[in-house]
Amino acid sequence: MAKGYVVEPDVGFVRELQELGGDTLKKCYQCATCSVVCPISPENKPFPRKEMIWAQWGLKDKLICNPDIWLCHNCNDCSAYCPRGAKPGEVLAAARNYSFQYYAWPKFLGKALANKKSLPWLFAVPAAIFLFLIFLGYGKTGAEPGKIVFSKFLPVLYIDAVFIPTALFAIIAFALGLKRFLTDMNGGTMPPVGAMVKSLKNVLPVILRHDKFKECTENKNRYWGHLGILYGFLGLLIVTGLVFVMMDVFHMEDPFSLINPVKILANLSALALIGGLVVVLYNRWKTRETSGLGTYYDWLFLLVLLGVALTGIFAELMRLAGIGALAYLCYYLHLICVFFLFAYAPFSKFAHLAYRTTAMAYADYIGRELPVEESEVEEKSSEEESSKE
């Protein structure tokens, strides 16, 4: 006889999911079309049908600690084919958005990022910090008249004093949130670190190749958009590290030549990031009727990323054009966007990079089967036959 389960609906949780972008969840009548058409859902306990049930009934404990909400890559094939317009892709996105709050440390930042009314003061914090540092260093950095040098406008030492503690804070916040997330997924105990590291190695190639995005059928060009964003961002992250070493360790002076390899990598990465963002934003708008326009978290993350890229590009262009006032203004806005992106990363859509990676590694650890190509199945069968011989 099957075990009984006492359903204790959390009506407040249902309302929060609806406010976070899952406002269509009550339209679902459990036809299972979503799970059938999803190209990446496993045959055993497929998503997103069961997640739609849990969302409708307000079963927070089942939904939030479920790795499947992260194995979903928001292809929105399910939403496009849903006969009721329940938009399962948006509902799962809302569940992921709730996770950012639920696992946040400190909690108040998780709630602040979820509230549009908090945006002014969230942006005001870095704006005030950098404005104070600009006035603190003004006239003391030896800037040559008529020459635009960002490190003279705002010394590297001052920037390091802001971003190094900010990075450490974000790392600690991520570590605490992911530890709770892993513990919940594993039934209250942490899985073995060694086994998780091994699983992480298994899934990293899949993530870096964006294999799952290739399987989407409704929005095929999302693959290129997300690939541009990922590698554009990674390129700029590498550039940031290289510039830190060049200026803090080797005391090289900026601005760097346009033919400097680091500068070339920076410009190419910025263009890749902008290109990827344009593709993703266009897709959002094109499929707004069938798949939904996306959640507040989605748009905030994409627009902040776009702000980082555009202010960086325009700061460089204004410097090359010799327009000091605009160059320094763009640089100031660039620093604000970069701070917002990294300081609030554990509480924003940015966090999906860490949570989805962790969930995919955990799925590998527990042997959660995901669809594989026929060639991979044949390869595994051959390996099994060889081992038997």
C-alpha atoms as one frame of an Amber mdcrd trajectory, in Angstrom:
protein
   0.000   0.000   0.000   1.314   3.433  -0.926   2.281   5.757   1.886  -0.165
   8.526   2.715   0.806  12.181   2.531  -0.917  14.943   4.473  -1.184  18.019
   2.266  -0.678  21.271   4.145  -1.106  24.069   1.586   0.838  27.280   2.173
  -1.445  29.894   0.640   1.060  32.644   1.359   3.697  30.770  -0.653   1.296
  30.449  -3.609   0.708  34.214  -3.545   4.446  34.879  -3.447   5.024  32.625
  -6.457   2.327  34.520  -8.336   3.937  37.857  -7.442   7.368  36.590  -8.534
   6.169  35.799 -12.063   4.050  32.655 -11.706   0.696  34.417 -11.889  -0.646
  31.861 -14.427  -0.106  28.757 -12.267  -3.817  28.368 -11.365  -4.688  27.859
 -15.050  -2.972  24.452 -15.058  -5.379  21.456 -15.152  -2.701  18.726 -15.100
  -2.909  17.477 -18.689   0.870  16.727 -18.613   1.497  18.272 -22.037   4.399
  20.218 -20.519   6.265  17.110 -19.355   5.638  15.358 -22.683   6.987  18.149
 -24.892   9.965  19.101 -22.693  13.077  17.929 -24.572  15.313  17.716 -21.484
  12.936  16.242 -18.893  13.825  12.710 -17.715  11.394   9.819 -18.221  11.441
   9.033 -14.494   9.399  11.621 -12.579   9.521  14.174 -15.405   9.183  17.898
 -14.888   7.414  20.330 -14.880   4.026  18.639 -14.252   4.734  17.598 -10.653
   6.202  21.023  -9.904   2.993  22.637 -11.163   1.005  20.482  -8.703   3.266
  21.467  -5.817   3.096  25.133  -6.798  -0.715  25.093  -7.006  -1.005  23.419
  -3.608   1.624  25.627  -1.979   3.913  22.718  -1.082   6.964  24.893  -0.490
   9.135  22.234   1.160   8.704  19.902  -1.816   9.203  22.542  -4.489  12.106
  24.650  -3.240  14.472  21.799  -2.346  13.708  19.982  -5.604  16.713  19.985
  -7.999  14.390  19.641 -11.004  13.363  23.304 -10.885  17.014  24.030 -11.710
  17.415  21.260 -14.289  14.765  23.166 -16.253  16.587  25.554 -18.626  13.521
  27.719 -19.304  13.345  26.701 -22.984   9.615  27.478 -22.714   8.646  24.650
 -25.059   6.195  23.711 -22.286   4.663  27.187 -22.192   4.345  27.353 -25.986
   2.390  24.071 -26.141   0.315  24.481 -22.959  -3.372  24.393 -24.006  -4.405
  26.491 -21.010  -1.749  29.208 -21.142  -0.487  28.210 -17.676   3.112  28.987
 -18.732   4.924  26.288 -16.690   8.282  27.795 -17.674   7.383  31.059 -15.947
   6.093  29.210 -12.865   9.375  27.302 -12.492  11.249  30.567 -13.000   9.180
  32.047 -10.151  10.113  29.063  -7.948  13.791  29.688  -8.705  13.315  33.379
  -7.911  11.807  32.422  -4.563  14.869  30.252  -3.876  17.116  33.322  -4.066
  15.155  34.796  -1.138  14.742  31.529   0.749  18.448  30.652   0.826  19.681
  34.241   1.081  22.110  35.413   3.718  21.539  38.021   5.000  17.790  37.674
   4.535  17.036  41.373   4.199  19.073  41.592   0.975  17.167  38.659  -0.491
  13.881  40.422   0.210  15.250  43.772  -1.000  16.239  42.393  -4.414  12.749
  40.905  -4.765  11.093  44.280  -4.186  11.151  46.813  -7.033  10.674  49.620
  -4.510  14.091  48.799  -3.004  15.973  49.425  -6.264  16.609  53.154  -5.641
  18.508  52.561  -2.392  20.240  49.429  -3.753  21.697  51.594  -6.533  22.199
  54.554  -4.192  24.628  52.586  -1.993  27.362  52.159  -4.664  26.568  55.595
  -6.121  27.275  57.224  -2.750  30.383  55.101  -2.071  32.071  55.952  -5.378
  31.027  59.604  -5.247  32.624  59.884  -1.802  35.845  58.229  -3.030  36.005
  60.525  -6.064  35.829  63.609  -3.830  38.254  62.029  -1.376  40.914  61.568
  -4.047  40.174  64.634  -6.158  43.263  66.769  -6.768  45.569  64.299  -4.998
  46.339  61.854  -7.801  48.579  63.843 -10.110  46.311  63.808 -13.159  47.769
  65.694 -16.120  45.558  68.516 -17.463  43.761  67.449 -20.649  44.633  63.767
 -20.256  41.859  61.291 -19.450  43.163  58.631 -17.061  40.592  56.667 -15.074
  43.107  55.554 -12.425  43.837  59.216 -11.738  40.147  60.058 -11.535  39.578
  57.223  -9.040  42.772  55.505  -7.783  43.049  51.734  -8.110  43.690  51.479
  -4.375  40.284  53.006  -3.659  38.563  50.646  -6.093  40.328  47.638  -4.542
  39.198  48.807  -1.092  35.591  48.521  -2.293  35.611  45.483  -4.562  37.837
  43.082  -2.601  35.577  43.120   0.517  32.532  43.062  -1.802  33.814  39.927
  -3.552  34.544  38.229  -0.203  31.043  39.087   1.041  29.456  37.631  -2.116
  31.537  34.436  -1.835  30.531  33.931   1.819  26.851  34.614   1.033  26.961
  32.145  -1.863  28.701  29.488   0.264  26.128  29.711   3.071  23.162  29.665
   0.689  24.479  26.763  -1.392  25.295  24.743   1.740  21.663  25.036   2.893
  20.441  24.253  -0.628  22.549  21.084  -0.880  21.540  19.969   2.606  17.839
  20.399   1.781  18.139  18.534  -1.516  19.924  15.677   0.249  17.271  15.231
   2.931  18.925  17.151   5.754  22.560  16.108   5.438  25.422  17.347   3.276
  26.441  14.929   0.489  30.125  13.854   0.477  32.327  16.679  -0.775  34.551
  14.349  -2.805  31.583  12.822  -4.625  30.104  16.255  -5.351  33.427  17.507
  -6.744  33.551  14.471  -9.041  29.983  15.145 -10.214  30.820  18.803 -10.745
  33.632  17.773 -13.077  31.145  15.610 -14.979  28.632  18.413 -15.571  30.996
  21.330 -16.232  31.593  20.336 -19.894  27.807  20.168 -20.401  27.443  23.651
 -18.922  30.331  25.169 -20.869  29.047  23.690 -24.139  25.457  24.681 -23.266
  24.317  21.237 -24.415  20.864  21.514 -22.861  20.092  24.772 -24.673  20.755
  23.021 -27.995  17.797  20.728 -27.323  15.253  23.548 -27.106  12.876  23.527
 -30.083  10.801  26.715 -29.683  13.632  29.203 -29.165  16.649  27.665 -30.858
  18.642  30.900 -31.065  18.564  31.165 -27.246  21.575  28.870 -27.431  23.654
  31.537 -29.186  22.361  34.296 -26.955  23.246  32.477 -23.740  26.581  31.356
 -25.165  27.475  34.978 -25.971  26.490  36.101 -22.478  28.416  33.300 -20.763
  31.682  33.664 -22.666  31.454  37.439 -22.880  31.082  37.564 -19.096  33.887
  35.027 -18.504  36.157  37.008 -20.822  35.504  40.235 -18.907  36.065  38.403
 -15.622  39.463  37.232 -16.870  40.278  40.762 -18.030  39.419  42.127 -14.575
  41.813  39.646 -12.962  44.591  40.434 -15.450  44.194  44.202 -14.993  44.322
  43.733 -11.213  47.650  41.890 -11.542  49.052  44.322 -14.121  48.242  47.430
 -12.102  48.513  46.222  -8.489  51.404  43.798  -8.819  53.439  45.096 -11.761
  52.361  48.738 -11.318  51.623  49.229 -15.017  49.883  52.481 -15.892  46.645
  52.883 -17.782  45.231  53.506 -20.302  46.416  50.434 -22.168  46.961  50.465
 -25.923  44.108  49.295 -28.127  46.406  46.581 -29.517  47.268  45.299 -26.052
  46.075  41.644 -25.875  44.184  42.368 -22.646  42.418  45.336 -24.238  41.541
  43.239 -27.322  40.098  40.494 -25.090  38.118  43.110 -23.141  36.583  44.665
 -26.254  35.748  41.318 -27.881  34.200  40.043 -24.640  32.098  43.190 -24.266
  30.822  42.819 -27.828  30.024  39.119 -27.258  28.137  40.027 -24.076  26.133
  42.777 -25.790  25.383  40.517 -28.773  24.172  37.719 -26.507  22.006  40.113
 -24.508  20.407  41.537 -27.662  19.485  38.008 -28.828  18.015  37.051 -25.434
  16.072  40.318 -25.044  14.724  40.036 -28.587  13.602  36.462 -27.889  11.840
  37.571 -24.715   9.894  40.177 -26.624   9.147  37.953 -29.651   7.732  35.090
 -27.566   5.942  37.221 -24.969   2.476  35.972 -25.977   3.197  32.228 -25.922
   6.010  31.951 -23.367   5.664  35.080 -21.268   7.710  38.239 -21.130   9.901
  36.960 -18.310  10.047  37.855 -14.649  11.258  40.987 -12.891  14.375  39.054
 -11.829  15.131  38.189 -15.472  14.883  41.749 -16.708  16.802  43.255 -13.799
  19.713  40.875 -14.343  19.775  41.341 -18.124  19.528  45.137 -17.932  22.262
  45.407 -15.275  24.523  43.207 -17.441  23.724  45.436 -20.412  24.502  48.471
 -18.260  27.899  47.020 -17.327  28.776  46.386 -20.976  27.461  49.655 -22.442
  28.906  51.976 -19.781  32.286  50.258 -20.162  32.225  50.622 -23.954  31.061
  54.249 -23.848  33.652  55.158 -21.201  36.352  53.901 -23.568  34.855  55.629
 -26.623  34.539  58.950 -24.784  38.135  58.633 -23.587  39.338  58.034 -27.150
  37.248  60.996 -28.336  38.817  63.184 -25.641  35.489  64.097 -24.021  36.562
  63.990 -20.380  33.264  64.843 -18.685  31.339  62.085 -20.479  34.203  59.595
 -20.145  34.357  60.032 -16.370  30.551  59.990 -16.052  30.333  56.705 -17.984
  33.144  55.252 -15.859  31.326  56.277 -12.674  28.103  54.640 -13.912  30.117
  51.571 -14.963  31.457  51.133 -11.417  27.926  51.421  -9.997  26.646  48.697
 -12.369  29.597  46.399 -11.625  29.094  46.810  -7.878  25.367  46.089  -8.211
  26.074  42.975 -10.292  28.588  41.421  -7.890  27.554  42.689  -4.444  23.967
  41.515  -4.939  24.829  38.429  -7.021  23.785  35.857  -4.360  20.297  37.410
  -4.191  19.581  38.136  -7.863  19.118  36.151 -11.077  22.935  36.085 -11.263
  22.755  33.397  -8.555  21.209  30.944 -11.023  24.727  30.267 -12.320  25.680
  28.824  -8.939  22.373  27.163  -8.034  21.826  25.487 -11.419  25.422  24.239
 -11.484  25.009  22.835  -7.966  21.671  21.184  -8.841  23.120  19.610 -11.997
  26.076  18.279 -10.020  23.723  16.870  -7.376  21.554  15.255 -10.074  24.683
  13.566 -11.408  25.620  12.493  -7.873  22.250  10.787  -7.238  22.079   9.351
 -10.756  19.119  11.474 -11.847  18.818  10.384 -15.456  18.544  13.098 -18.075
  17.902  12.516 -21.789  21.065  11.722 -23.741  21.847  11.488 -27.420  21.529
   8.092 -29.105  25.264   8.028 -29.761  25.912   8.371 -26.025  23.495   5.524
 -25.267  25.263   3.280 -27.785  28.641   4.241 -26.303  27.477   3.389 -22.765
  26.022   0.061 -23.970  29.327  -0.809 -25.637  31.221   0.012 -22.454  28.874
  -2.203 -20.396  29.258  -5.117 -22.815  33.045  -4.731 -22.765  33.089  -4.765
 -18.965  31.016  -7.977 -18.922  33.474  -9.692 -21.246
